[in-house]
Amino acid sequence: MLRKLGRLFIIKNRFEAFAIIYALALGATARGSAYLTQYPGFGGKLLFLTTTGAVFLGGAKILDCIRLEKELAELRGEGAKTE
């Protein structure tokens, strides 16, 4: 039962990754717009930029990990077939 619940938190394909990145981006822009109202001027714009930049970095890492896990699964599958 716990294993089934844990599988819900695993990103299995690129569609799920993009859905998570989209949700992160929505939250980051909401937080960034709050920064713009709290800190008008250059400081607010800089904080807005950092919140959206963090999503770009996190999204790139998520997509890289998906690709790496797929390649590892293929290597494991090929290794088992040849032995």
N, C-alpha and C positions, 0 to 999 in steps of 0.2 A: 504494500500500500504506500509506504514511504517512497519507494522507488518510482512508482507511478506519479506521485506528486512532484518528485524531483525532476522528472522528464519534462514537466511543464516549463521549467526555467532554463532549458537548453535551447539555444538557437540552432536550428537544424539546416536552414537554407537561406538563400539571399533575400527572399521575400520577407521572411521574419526579421532579418537583420535590417532591411530598409524600413520596416514598420517601426522597429525600436528606435532607429536613428531619427525617423520622422517625429516620434513622440518626444525624444530628447530635444530636438530642434524647437518644437512648440514650447516646451518648458523653458528652454534657454531664451527664446525671444520674449516670452512673457516676463522672465526675470530681468532681461535686458531693458525692456520698456519700463519696468519699475525703477531700474537704476537711472534711466534717463529723467524720470520725474523727481527722484530723490536727489540726484547730483546733476543739475543742469550744467551744460557746457562741455568742455573737453573731457573732464573726468567721467561723466556719465556715458559719453560716446566710447571712451576707452573701455569701460566696464562692459558695455554692450558688445563691443568687439571681442572681448575675452570670453564672454559666455558663448557666443556663436562659434568662436574659434575652437573652444573646447569640444563642441559637438563635432566639428570637422575632424579633429584629432581622434576622438573616441570612435567616430564612425569608420574612419580609415582602419583603426586597429580591429574593430569588429569584423570588417570585411576581410582583412588579412588573415585573421584567425579562422574564419569560415573556409577560406581557400586552403590554408595549411592543414586543417583537419580533414578536408576532402582528399588532399594529396596523401596524407598519412594513411587514411583508410584504404586508398587505392594501393599503396605500397604494401600494407598488411595483407590485403586480398591477393595480390600477385605473389607475395612470398609464401602464402599458404598453398597456393595452387601448384607452385613449382616443387615443393617439398613432398 
